[in-house]
Amino acid sequence: LLLLGFGVAFGMHKSLNVLLLGDYNAVTMGVSVFRVRCLVIVASSLLAGAVTAFTGPIAFVGVTMPHIARGIFRTADHRVLLPASFLTGSITLLWCDLFSQLPSQPLPLNAITALFGAPILIYIILRKQ
């Protein structure tokens, strides 16, 4: 399921870049907006479902990491953002796991990711306004 989700996500990078221009421009450039959105939903569902089944619910990582990757790499190109989001999320989860195991009484990984991700998500929401 992960390989199928990755394949669909990486295969759509050109269409996703065109969608950044807006729906009208994407249609005039020959992109089927409905089809791309459906494929994005399918790929996201496959990836989120497979990872959640394997690791359990981990809050805020999937929401915040693409924004952090976009800020680090300073690009909107999905050819760069997709692997950057995967790597940023992986590195962040490794650090959160390290911090969750530091005290004598280990904390749940969900608690650490929520403490890390909630302020970032609040900052992103406030910045967009």
Solvent accessible surface area in square Angstrom, and as a share of the most:
residue,aa,sasa,rsa
1,L,135,0.67
2,L,73,0.36
3,L,154,0.76
4,L,104,0.52
5,G,0,0.00
6,F,65,0.27
7,G,44,0.43
8,V,34,0.20
9,A,8,0.07
10,F,78,0.32
11,G,63,0.61
12,M,15,0.07
13,H,37,0.17
14,K,148,0.63
15,S,28,0.18
16,L,27,0.14
17,N,40,0.20
18,V,27,0.16
19,L,34,0.17
20,L,90,0.45
21,L,103,0.51
22,G,31,0.30
23,D,66,0.34
24,Y,171,0.65
25,N,64,0.33
26,A,0,0.00
27,V,91,0.52
28,T,88,0.51
29,M,117,0.52
30,G,70,0.67
31,V,23,0.13
32,S,55,0.35
33,V,18,0.10
34,F,159,0.66
35,R,142,0.52
36,V,2,0.01
37,R,120,0.44
38,C,50,0.30
39,L,55,0.27
40,V,48,0.28
41,I,114,0.58
42,V,76,0.44
43,A,4,0.03
44,S,58,0.37
45,S,67,0.43
46,L,40,0.20
47,L,28,0.14
48,A,61,0.47
49,G,41,0.39
50,A,18,0.14
51,V,70,0.40
52,T,65,0.38
53,A,93,0.72
54,F,181,0.75
55,T,70,0.41
56,G,23,0.22
57,P,96,0.61
58,I,39,0.20
59,A,42,0.32
60,F,61,0.26
61,V,22,0.13
62,G,63,0.61
63,V,81,0.46
64,T,0,0.00
65,M,4,0.02
66,P,56,0.35
67,H,64,0.29
68,I,41,0.21
69,A,0,0.00
70,R,95,0.35
71,G,37,0.36
72,I,111,0.56
73,F,101,0.42
74,R,204,0.75
75,T,38,0.22
76,A,47,0.36
77,D,32,0.17
78,H,28,0.12
79,R,152,0.55
80,V,62,0.36
81,L,9,0.05
82,L,30,0.15
83,P,49,0.31
84,A,5,0.04
85,S,18,0.11
86,F,67,0.28
87,L,111,0.55
88,T,18,0.11
89,G,8,0.08
90,S,59,0.38
91,I,95,0.48
92,T,16,0.09
93,L,45,0.22
94,L,125,0.62
95,W,139,0.49
96,C,5,0.03
97,D,51,0.26
98,L,90,0.45
99,F,101,0.42
100,S,3,0.02
101,Q,112,0.50
102,L,116,0.58
103,P,59,0.37
104,S,122,0.78
105,Q,139,0.62
106,P,89,0.56
107,L,82,0.41
108,P,88,0.55
109,L,48,0.24
110,N,64,0.33
111,A,40,0.31
112,I,21,0.11
113,T,1,0.01
114,A,33,0.26
115,L,132,0.66
116,F,86,0.36
117,G,1,0.01
118,A,31,0.24
119,P,77,0.48
120,I,38,0.19
121,L,40,0.20
122,I,100,0.51
123,Y,131,0.50
124,I,13,0.06
125,I,90,0.46
126,L,114,0.57
127,R,134,0.49
128,K,134,0.57
129,Q,174,0.77
